[in-house]
Amino acid sequence: MRALLRALPDILRTIVRLAADPILPTAAKVALAAAALYLVSPIDLIPDFIPGIGMLDDLFVVAIVVDGVLNWVDRGLVLKYWPGSAESFDGVARAARMLAVWVPRRLKMKIFAGKA
């Protein structure tokens, strides 16, 4: 979880850059744009000022996005926009996968691939 929180600025930067790439499928662009808007929005499901749990909703959004990107977007394209090394991205990906396991694969497929 800490890996995701520490990487949040890099993840947000990657999401914004990746969403602007012309190769990325439209369904993935919509999902990335929605996630970026949610992360920068001051309105959250769990307010950030609540100590200990305020960042949980942001963390789950990040986990779902990172896991979805890993499963439905070309890795080379993602690494093109990732500001760190491939190893650092793999560490973030492992943390995201552990949290995103709670989200049904069918839902992630619908979000990122536009399929049900």
Summary of the structure (lengths in Angstrom):
residues: 116
radius of gyration: 13.3
end to end distance: 28.8
largest distance: 40.0
contacts: 339
relative contact order: 0.20
helix: 70%
strand: 0%
